[in-house]
Amino acid sequence: MRFEAFLAFRYLRARGRHAFINLITLLSMAGVALGVCALIVVLSVMGGFQDEITKKILGMSSHLTIYQAGGAITQPERVLKIARQQPGVKAAAPYVYGQVMLVSAGGATGALLSGLDVPLAKQVKNLEPSLVQGSLNDLSRPTRRGLWGIVLGSRLANKLGLRLGMVVNVINPLGEETPVGRAPKSEPFQVVGIFESGLYLYDAGSCYVGLSAAQEFLGLGRGVNGVEVALTDIYQAPLVGRQLARRLGPLFFAQDWMSANHSLFAALKLEKFAMFIILILIVLVASFGIVSSLIMMVMTKTREIGVLKAMGATRASLRRIFMLQGMVTGLVGTVLGVISGLVLCWLLTKYHFIDLPKDVYTVDTLPVQVEPLLVLLVAGSAVAISLLATIYPSRVAGSLDPVQALRYE
């Protein structure tokens, strides 16, 4: 391999009237570097967006929620006890929800009302960082005006024209039993907090009250709609959910955070894969430059190849010379691309010089999350494409007939 490597590096530095081949080689190298850099930056930004969305979703919802088929859980203490005994479970909390109508002087709209046992809910959800006004602790007791408190999403509060301390009427469409049948139930609540998660679905359609207030208002008595569970490993949620459902009995089932947001994460995964395929085409186009430079090198070095074969060089040796030449071009381009891509990701993380409109996106700057395995995949793909690009030119060089190569020399 010594003479093969020597010739491969020597051919990389074409001189005289064949020096233009160096330009094609440099352009090919730059193309590989550009493609690798673009892939690393774009996939890291998309990974950052996915990580941010995951954090926001897990801040507003639990890792796992247990339900009972056919209605409310009438014995929540039993479910809470079994859930807390399950390996991998950090905490569990009762959960009440129902569709309601909110009415204020500013308008009316539908929303999802959730009832929380605040001390336990803090162990399974990370709601407090999303609060921009007020406190969740005010949900546990009536306000000074003798009303139960309610925490609204920021977009929901703006739509209804509500501010901290104002009163909103909450209507339960299912209502309560009266002598003439069921009638909608209305009750005033005082706004004690406003949250902003950055997720439109929650900010525009969710509100929270205390567990006792929700149970009374929705007519559940001591029952709950579900039990929320926090796990030590969020990616074990499907497995833990199946185990809990088996322990609780056939009427119980669990929904994990991944299946609850399956369509969103499936779309993000598909988009990430599509961007990888699109941007890897840049490296593929750059590989055409590698093929072109190697073919021209074979054409200009026909006499030298004929002499080498006449002196006993084998076809395999000649193939390795040109494969090494192409591999060096691709490898140097890949290394430069990886370095430039990681540097650009670091700059985006440190200086945040690209601002995003927060009313459109869930973040105000580009989030970046560099995944080492993804960087290795990109680098490996670029090197593999560069290697494939050397196959045809090296086979041409190896198959040259020394008689034909030296006939007119």
C-alpha positions as CSV (number, residue, x, y, z in Angstrom):
1,M,0.0,0.0,0.0
2,R,3.0,2.4,0.4
3,F,3.5,3.1,-3.3
4,E,-0.2,3.2,-3.9
5,A,-0.7,5.8,-1.1
6,F,2.3,7.7,-2.4
7,L,0.9,7.9,-6.0
8,A,-2.6,8.7,-4.8
9,F,-1.4,11.7,-2.8
10,R,0.9,12.7,-5.7
11,Y,-1.9,12.6,-8.2
12,L,-3.9,14.9,-5.9
13,R,-1.4,17.7,-6.7
14,A,-1.6,17.9,-10.5
15,R,0.9,20.2,-12.1
16,G,1.5,22.0,-15.3
17,R,-1.3,21.9,-17.9
18,H,-3.3,19.5,-15.8
19,A,-3.5,21.8,-12.8
20,F,-7.2,22.6,-13.6
21,I,-8.0,19.1,-12.2
22,N,-7.0,20.5,-8.7
23,L,-9.8,23.1,-9.0
24,I,-12.4,20.3,-9.7
25,T,-11.1,18.4,-6.8
26,L,-11.3,21.4,-4.5
27,L,-14.8,22.1,-5.7
28,S,-15.8,18.5,-5.0
29,M,-14.3,18.8,-1.6
30,A,-16.2,22.0,-0.9
31,G,-19.4,20.5,-2.1
32,V,-19.1,17.5,0.3
33,A,-18.2,19.9,3.1
34,L,-21.2,22.1,2.4
35,G,-23.6,19.2,2.2
36,V,-22.3,17.7,5.5
37,C,-22.4,21.1,7.2
38,A,-26.0,21.8,6.0
39,L,-27.2,18.4,7.1
40,I,-25.7,18.7,10.6
41,V,-27.1,22.2,11.2
42,V,-30.6,21.5,9.8
43,L,-31.0,18.2,11.6
44,S,-29.7,19.7,14.8
45,V,-32.2,22.6,14.6
46,M,-35.1,20.1,13.9
47,G,-33.9,18.0,16.8
48,G,-33.9,21.1,19.0
49,F,-37.5,22.0,17.9
50,Q,-38.6,18.4,18.7
51,D,-36.9,18.5,22.1
52,E,-38.5,21.9,23.0
53,I,-42.0,20.7,21.9
54,T,-41.5,17.5,24.0
55,K,-40.5,19.5,27.1
56,K,-43.5,21.8,26.7
57,I,-45.9,18.9,26.2
58,L,-44.6,17.1,29.3
59,G,-44.8,20.4,31.2
60,M,-48.5,20.5,30.5
61,S,-49.4,16.8,30.6
62,S,-48.2,13.8,32.6
63,H,-46.0,10.9,31.3
64,L,-48.9,8.4,31.7
65,T,-52.6,8.7,32.5
66,I,-54.7,5.8,33.8
67,Y,-58.4,5.7,32.8
68,Q,-61.3,3.4,33.7
69,A,-63.6,2.2,30.8
70,G,-67.2,3.4,31.0
71,G,-66.7,6.4,33.2
72,A,-65.0,7.9,36.3
73,I,-62.7,6.0,38.6
74,T,-64.8,5.5,41.7
75,Q,-62.0,4.3,43.9
76,P,-59.0,6.6,43.1
77,E,-57.2,5.7,46.4
78,R,-56.7,2.1,45.2
79,V,-55.4,3.2,41.8
80,L,-53.1,5.7,43.4
81,K,-51.7,3.1,45.8
82,I,-51.1,0.5,43.0
83,A,-49.5,3.1,40.7
84,R,-47.1,4.3,43.4
85,Q,-46.0,0.8,44.1
86,Q,-45.2,0.1,40.4
87,P,-41.4,0.1,39.6
88,G,-40.4,3.1,37.6
89,V,-43.1,5.4,38.9
90,K,-42.1,8.6,40.7
91,A,-45.4,10.0,41.6
92,A,-49.2,9.8,40.9
93,A,-52.0,12.3,41.2
94,P,-55.8,12.3,40.7
95,Y,-57.1,14.1,37.7
96,V,-60.6,15.5,36.7
97,Y,-61.5,17.0,33.4
98,G,-64.6,18.1,31.5
99,Q,-65.7,20.2,28.5
100,V,-67.1,23.6,29.7
101,M,-68.2,27.0,28.4
102,L,-66.5,30.1,29.7
103,V,-68.6,33.3,29.6
104,S,-67.4,36.8,30.5
105,A,-68.1,40.4,29.5
106,G,-65.6,40.0,26.6
107,G,-67.3,37.0,25.0
108,A,-67.8,33.2,25.4
109,T,-65.9,30.2,24.3
110,G,-65.4,26.5,25.0
111,A,-62.5,25.1,27.0
112,L,-61.2,21.9,28.7
113,L,-61.5,22.3,32.5
114,S,-59.0,20.3,34.5
115,G,-59.2,19.7,38.2
116,L,-55.9,19.4,40.1
117,D,-54.8,18.3,43.5
118,V,-52.1,21.0,43.5
119,P,-49.5,19.5,45.8
120,L,-49.7,16.1,44.0
121,A,-50.0,17.7,40.6
122,K,-46.7,19.5,41.0
123,Q,-45.1,16.1,41.3
124,V,-46.4,14.8,38.0
125,K,-46.5,18.0,35.9
126,N,-44.2,21.0,35.5
127,L,-46.8,23.7,35.3
128,E,-45.2,26.4,37.4
129,P,-42.6,27.5,34.8
130,S,-45.5,28.3,32.4
131,L,-47.2,30.6,34.8
132,V,-46.8,34.3,33.8
133,Q,-49.2,35.6,36.5
134,G,-50.6,34.3,39.8
135,S,-49.9,31.0,41.6
136,L,-51.2,27.4,41.4
137,N,-51.5,27.4,45.2
138,D,-54.5,29.7,45.1
139,L,-56.5,26.8,43.5
140,S,-56.5,24.9,46.8
141,R,-58.7,27.3,48.7
142,P,-61.4,29.9,48.0
143,T,-60.4,33.5,47.3
144,R,-61.2,36.4,49.6
145,R,-64.4,36.9,47.6
146,G,-65.5,33.4,48.6
147,L,-65.1,32.0,45.0
148,W,-63.0,29.1,43.8
149,G,-59.9,30.2,41.7
150,I,-59.3,29.3,38.1
151,V,-56.0,29.5,36.0
152,L,-56.5,30.3,32.3
153,G,-54.3,29.9,29.2
154,S,-53.0,33.3,28.0
155,R,-54.7,33.1,24.6
156,L,-58.0,32.0,26.3
157,A,-57.8,34.9,28.8
158,N,-57.1,37.4,26.0
159,K,-60.0,36.1,23.9
160,L,-62.4,36.6,26.9
161,G,-60.8,39.9,28.0
162,L,-59.9,38.5,31.4
163,R,-57.2,39.7,33.8
164,L,-56.0,38.6,37.2
165,G,-58.7,39.0,39.8
166,M,-61.6,39.2,37.4
167,V,-64.6,36.8,37.5
168,V,-65.6,34.4,34.7
169,N,-68.8,32.2,34.6
170,V,-68.1,28.6,33.9
171,I,-71.0,26.6,32.5
172,N,-71.2,22.8,32.6
173,P,-73.4,21.8,29.6
174,L,-74.3,18.4,31.1
175,G,-75.5,20.3,34.1
176,E,-77.3,18.8,37.1
177,E,-80.6,17.0,37.7
178,T,-83.7,19.2,38.3
179,P,-87.3,18.3,38.7
180,V,-87.9,18.8,35.0
181,G,-84.7,17.1,33.8
182,R,-81.0,18.0,33.4
183,A,-80.2,21.7,33.1
184,P,-76.8,23.4,32.5
185,K,-74.9,24.4,35.6
186,S,-73.3,27.8,35.9
187,E,-70.8,28.9,38.6
188,P,-68.5,32.0,38.9
189,F,-64.8,31.5,39.3
190,Q,-62.1,34.1,40.0
191,V,-59.0,34.3,37.8
192,V,-56.0,33.6,40.1
193,G,-53.4,32.8,37.4
194,I,-52.6,32.9,33.7
195,F,-50.2,30.5,32.0
196,E,-48.4,30.5,28.7
197,S,-46.9,27.2,27.6
198,G,-46.1,28.2,24.0
199,L,-48.4,25.5,22.6
200,Y,-51.5,27.0,21.0
201,L,-53.7,24.0,21.9
202,Y,-53.2,24.5,25.6
203,D,-53.0,28.3,25.7
204,A,-56.2,28.8,23.8
205,G,-58.3,25.9,25.2
206,S,-57.3,24.9,28.7
207,C,-58.0,26.1,32.2
208,Y,-57.4,24.7,35.7
209,V,-59.3,24.6,39.0
210,G,-58.8,22.8,42.3
211,L,-59.7,19.1,42.5
212,S,-62.5,19.6,45.0
213,A,-64.0,22.5,43.0
214,A,-63.9,20.4,39.8
215,Q,-65.4,17.3,41.4
216,E,-68.3,19.4,42.8
217,F,-68.9,21.4,39.6
218,L,-68.8,18.4,37.3
219,G,-70.9,16.2,39.6
220,L,-68.3,13.5,40.2
221,G,-68.5,13.3,44.0
222,R,-65.3,11.7,45.2
223,G,-64.6,10.1,41.8
224,V,-62.0,11.2,39.3
225,N,-61.6,10.9,35.5
226,G,-58.1,9.6,35.6
227,V,-54.8,9.2,37.5
228,E,-51.8,10.9,36.2
229,V,-48.4,9.2,36.6
230,A,-44.8,10.6,36.5
231,L,-42.0,8.2,35.5
232,T,-38.3,8.0,36.1
233,D,-37.8,7.2,32.4
234,I,-40.3,8.8,30.1
235,Y,-39.5,6.4,27.3
236,Q,-40.7,3.5,29.4
237,A,-44.2,4.9,29.5
238,P,-45.8,2.3,27.1
239,L,-44.3,-0.6,29.0
240,V,-45.3,0.8,32.5
241,G,-48.8,1.6,31.2
242,R,-49.3,-2.0,30.1
243,Q,-48.1,-3.4,33.4
244,L,-50.3,-1.1,35.4
245,A,-53.4,-1.9,33.3
246,R,-52.8,-5.6,34.0
247,R,-52.4,-5.1,37.7
248,L,-55.5,-2.8,37.9
249,G,-57.9,-5.1,36.0
250,P,-59.6,-5.5,32.7
251,L,-61.6,-2.2,33.0
252,F,-58.5,-0.1,33.2
253,F,-56.3,1.2,30.4
254,A,-53.4,3.6,30.2
255,Q,-52.4,6.3,27.6
256,D,-48.8,7.5,27.5
257,W,-47.6,10.9,26.3
258,M,-46.2,9.4,23.0
259,S,-49.4,7.8,21.9
260,A,-51.4,10.9,23.0
261,N,-49.3,13.1,20.6
262,H,-48.5,10.4,18.1
263,S,-49.5,12.4,15.0
264,L,-47.3,15.4,16.0
265,F,-44.2,13.3,16.6
266,A,-44.8,11.2,13.5
267,A,-45.0,14.3,11.4
268,L,-41.7,15.7,13.0
269,K,-40.0,12.3,12.4
270,L,-41.2,12.2,8.7
271,E,-40.1,15.8,8.2
272,K,-36.6,15.1,9.7
273,F,-36.2,12.1,7.4
274,A,-37.3,14.0,4.4
275,M,-34.8,16.8,5.1
276,F,-32.0,14.2,5.5
277,I,-32.9,12.8,2.0
278,I,-33.1,16.2,0.4
279,L,-29.9,17.6,1.9
280,I,-27.9,14.4,1.3
281,L,-28.4,15.2,-2.4
282,I,-25.9,18.0,-2.0
283,V,-23.3,15.4,-1.1
284,L,-24.5,13.2,-4.0
285,V,-24.0,16.1,-6.5
286,A,-20.5,16.8,-5.0
287,S,-19.7,13.1,-5.6
288,F,-20.2,13.8,-9.4
289,G,-17.3,16.2,-9.1
290,I,-15.2,13.4,-7.5
291,V,-16.1,11.1,-10.4
292,S,-15.2,13.8,-13.0
293,S,-11.9,14.6,-11.4
294,L,-10.9,10.9,-11.2
295,I,-11.9,10.2,-14.8
296,M,-9.9,13.2,-16.1
297,M,-7.0,12.0,-13.9
298,V,-7.1,8.6,-15.5
299,M,-7.2,10.1,-19.0
300,T,-4.2,12.4,-18.2
301,K,-2.2,9.6,-16.5
302,T,-2.8,6.9,-19.2
303,R,0.9,6.7,-20.0
304,E,1.9,6.4,-16.3
305,I,-0.7,3.7,-15.8
306,G,0.6,1.8,-18.8
307,V,4.2,2.0,-17.4
308,L,3.0,0.8,-14.0
309,K,1.2,-2.2,-15.5
310,A,4.2,-3.0,-17.7
311,M,6.4,-3.0,-14.5
312,G,4.0,-5.5,-12.8
313,A,1.4,-3.4,-11.0
314,T,-1.8,-5.4,-10.7
315,R,-5.3,-4.2,-11.5
316,A,-6.2,-4.2,-7.8
317,S,-3.2,-1.9,-7.0
318,L,-4.2,0.6,-9.7
319,R,-7.8,0.5,-8.5
320,R,-6.6,1.3,-4.9
321,I,-4.6,4.3,-6.1
322,F,-7.6,6.0,-7.5
323,M,-10.0,4.9,-4.8
324,L,-7.6,6.3,-2.2
325,Q,-7.5,9.6,-4.2
326,G,-11.3,9.9,-4.2
327,M,-11.6,8.8,-0.6
328,V,-9.1,11.4,0.6
329,T,-11.2,14.1,-1.3
330,G,-14.4,12.8,0.3
331,L,-12.9,12.3,3.8
332,V,-11.3,15.8,3.9
333,G,-14.6,17.4,2.7
334,T,-16.5,15.4,5.4
335,V,-14.2,16.4,8.2
336,L,-14.4,20.1,7.2
337,G,-18.1,19.8,6.9
338,V,-18.5,18.2,10.4
339,I,-16.2,20.8,12.0
340,S,-18.0,23.8,10.3
341,G,-21.4,22.3,11.1
342,L,-20.6,21.8,14.8
343,V,-19.0,25.3,15.0
344,L,-22.2,26.8,13.4
345,C,-24.4,24.9,15.9
346,W,-22.3,26.2,18.8
347,L,-22.6,29.8,17.5
348,L,-26.4,29.4,17.2
349,T,-26.6,28.0,20.7
350,K,-24.3,30.7,22.3
351,Y,-25.2,33.9,20.5
352,H,-28.9,33.4,19.4
353,F,-28.4,35.7,16.4
354,I,-31.5,34.4,14.6
355,D,-34.8,35.6,16.2
356,L,-38.1,33.9,15.7
357,P,-41.6,35.5,16.1
358,K,-42.9,33.9,19.4
359,D,-46.5,34.3,18.3
360,V,-45.8,31.9,15.4
361,Y,-43.3,29.5,17.0
362,T,-43.0,28.1,20.5
363,V,-39.6,29.6,21.0
364,D,-38.0,33.0,20.3
365,T,-34.6,31.7,19.0
366,L,-33.5,28.7,17.0
367,P,-33.2,25.7,19.4
368,V,-30.2,23.5,18.6
369,Q,-29.6,19.9,19.8
370,V,-26.6,18.2,18.4
371,E,-27.0,14.4,18.5
372,P,-23.6,12.5,18.2
373,L,-25.2,9.5,16.6
374,L,-26.8,11.7,13.9
375,V,-23.5,13.4,13.2
376,L,-21.8,10.0,12.8
377,L,-24.7,9.0,10.5
378,V,-24.2,12.1,8.3
379,A,-20.4,11.7,8.2
380,G,-20.7,8.0,7.4
381,S,-23.2,8.6,4.6
382,A,-20.9,11.3,3.1
383,V,-17.8,9.0,3.2
384,A,-19.9,6.1,1.8
385,I,-21.1,8.2,-1.2
386,S,-17.5,9.4,-1.8
387,L,-16.3,5.7,-1.8
388,L,-19.1,4.7,-4.3
389,A,-18.0,7.6,-6.5
390,T,-14.5,6.1,-6.9
391,I,-15.7,2.7,-8.1
392,Y,-16.2,3.4,-11.8
393,P,-13.0,5.6,-12.4
394,S,-10.8,3.1,-10.5
395,R,-12.2,0.2,-12.5
396,V,-11.4,2.1,-15.7
397,A,-7.8,2.6,-14.6
398,G,-7.4,-1.0,-13.6
399,S,-8.7,-2.3,-16.9
400,L,-6.4,-0.2,-19.1
401,D,-4.3,-2.3,-21.6
402,P,-0.6,-1.4,-21.2
403,V,0.0,-2.0,-24.9
404,Q,-2.7,0.4,-26.0
405,A,-1.6,2.9,-23.3
406,L,2.0,2.9,-24.6
407,R,1.5,2.4,-28.3
408,Y,1.7,6.1,-29.3
409,E,4.0,7.2,-26.5
